[in-house]
Amino acid sequence: MGGPGWEDGLRRYQQEPSSPVRPFTVTGGRTTPRTHLAMETLVHSTIPPYQDISGLIPEYQAINTLCRQVRSVAEISALLRVPLGVARVLISDMAAEGLVQLHQPQLDAGKPDLNLLERVLSGLRRL
Amino acid sequence: MTDASAGIDDLGLIPRKTTTTVAMDFGRVSLDSELILYLFGTPGQHRFWFMWDDLVRGAIGAVVLVDTRRLADSFPAVDYFEEAKLPFVIGLNGWEGQYPHNEEEVRDALTLAPHIPIVRTDARQRESVKSTLISLVEHALTMRVSVPGRRG
């Protein structure tokens, strides 16, 4: 893994016609993740690039490929074209198996803190 | 379409990904070495509100993109963000520089409180989107600093 083959796999995965059945089949019908996952939670793969992951289900493989760089839960859902609820179940299962690491957002009572807002503002002005 | 939260893509300020399954546009932009801004765009129709509940949690704010030819379509979005106490600005979407209604007409029609900014924008133009987002973050900051407990 790590070669272009995996990128092809991801592309094939994304091009598959969307079906309402498959996403919730891979979650075993579950719609609630085992841990609470905010959609901005950041995810990155803990599987070394040289490790063989052909034994993993295609969804895990696709998430693993995406998360070689840090991605948010929302982004994974959008890129894989699976409903957010399905992405949450899959990602929290992968986290429980140690396949990905999660970075939960730090929010001041659910709101971005002032310092963060100021950083965003100056970042936007520099664009 | 309504942009809740914040983010964008690496190439510009226009979200690049449209996903019909989850009905969400998504984009991100790196603001500095450790800060990524995310933008989520969702349709304004009521049937997509279940997604908004997720999007507003932890979000900086929202831009309600208003088509002045169909102002009434924006009423529910405005109500929603007022109710959610999420800072929001109204983005008047213009086409080819044409804005058939001025800000005061729109403020009256939407019965918007005077402190809520209305900005002219063209969602297809990078600079225009950028300045709209700057207005939103400035507004969010003002709400946090000057009126604790009251936001929007």
Interface residues (C-beta under 8 A of the other chain):
Chain A: S18 A38 M39 E40 S72 A74 E75 S77 A78 L79 R81 V82 P83 L84 P105 L107 G110 K111 P112 L114 L117 E118 R119 V120 L121 G123 L124 R125 R126 L127
Chain B: S5 A6 G7 L13 K17 T19 T20 T21 V22 M24 D25 F26 R28 V29 L31 D32 L35 L37 Y38 F40 M51 D54 L55 R57 G58 A59 I60 K130 L133 I134 V137 E138 A140 L141 R144 V145
